[in-house]
Amino acid sequence: MESGSAQTSGQLVYEPIDQKHAESALELVLSRYERERAHVPALPPGAEFRDWLRHAIEGLFGGRCGIAALADGRLVGFLSAYEADELFGRCAGVYVPVYGHGVADGYGSRLYQELYARAADLWIARVDGEPLGYIRIEPDGESFVSRHPSVMNITGAYVVEGRRGSGVGVSLLAELQQWLIQNGYKLCGVDFESINTLGSRFWTRRFTPYTYSMVRRIDERILEHL
């Protein structure tokens, strides 16, 4: 997973993660740690981890797998991950360590959503380098409920025909669930079409429907006979 060129959204600029962001990212991680330490005073001082974290973050950023958010040239958020050949069984994936993300004070979960949408908007399952399936999430889905900051939404998922029923989809969903938990999202939604019987069976086993919609398409070729 590697991000492309810099993108601008509002007053923020997004660009691929790089070693030049490492020191600022270290400060974001330590700041977040100290906020947690205020709630759990038994934790050791963050300064005692500074050297270890600097080395770990530099190693993480060396893979250039992630995205940075800048405001007026200052790093205000980042999300970075390790690529793993065997994350769950033989499925390849990405892993975001606890020091692999952070946002500055004044930036909340919405920035995390923006970072994620740009840096890791899909997971791909591979065996021996062959893509077998993917799952993608985004901050917005079909309903207004999906726009709540505690919700992320599955907006795409697919497993190649010969691998369906082999656990690829379940593994992708499990990896997604771990990411959601680690990043504080309480809910995950999915939009699917009931006419897709295979997909419908998969989703209804694992999700509870809360809205239904109906779309009727009129064949536009009828206009040729008017």
C-alpha positions, 0 to 999 in steps of 0.5 A, a space after each residue: 500500500 503506497 499513497 500517491 502525490 499530495 492532496 489538499 482538503 480544506 486547509 489540510 494537505 495530505 502527502 505520502 508518509 516519509 522519514 521527514 515526518 518521523 520526528 513530528 510523528 514521534 511528538 504526536 505519539 508521545 503527546 497522545 501517550 501522556 494524555 492516556 497517562 493522565 488517566 492511568 498514572 501508573 504508566 511510565 513517563 513517555 520520555 523513557 520510551 522516546 529513543 525506542 519510539 524514534 527508532 520504531 517510527 523511523 523503521 515504520 516510515 521506511 516502508 512508505 506505507 501511509 499518509 501524513 496530514 499537514 496544516 501550514 507545513 506542520 504535521 497534524 496527523 498521520 497513519 502508517 502501517 506495516 505490510 505483512 505477508 501472513 497476517 491471518 493465516 496465509 492472508 496478506 494484510 497491513 498492521 497499524 501499530 500503536 505508534 503508527 498513528 496520531 493526531 494533534 490536539 484539536 483534531 478528532 476522529 474526523 481527521 482519522 477518517 480522512 487519513 484512513 480514506 486516503 492511506 488505507 481505503 482497502 485491504 487485499 487478501 493474497 496467497 502466493 502474491 495472487 489477489 483473492 479478494 478485497 474489502 474497502 471502507 469509507 466514512 460515508 455510506 448510503 444513509 444519514 446514520 452512516 455519517 455519524 463519527 462513530 461509524 465506518 462503512 463497508 462500501 466494497 467487498 469481493 472474493 474471486 469466485 474460486 475462493 468463495 467459502 474458503 474463509 477469505 471474506 471472513 479473514 478480511 472482515 476480521 482484519 477490518 474489525 481489529 482496525 475499527 476497534 484499535 481506532 475507536 470506532 464502535 459501529 460498522 455498516 454495510 450496504 448490499 443488494 438483496 438480489 445478490 444472494 451470495 453477498 446477502 447471505 454473507 452479510 445477514 449472518 454478520 450484520 443486523 439490517 436497520 434500513 431498507 431501500 428500493 430502487 426501480 430502474 425503467 429501461 431507457 430504451 422504451 423512449 425509442 418507441 414513444 
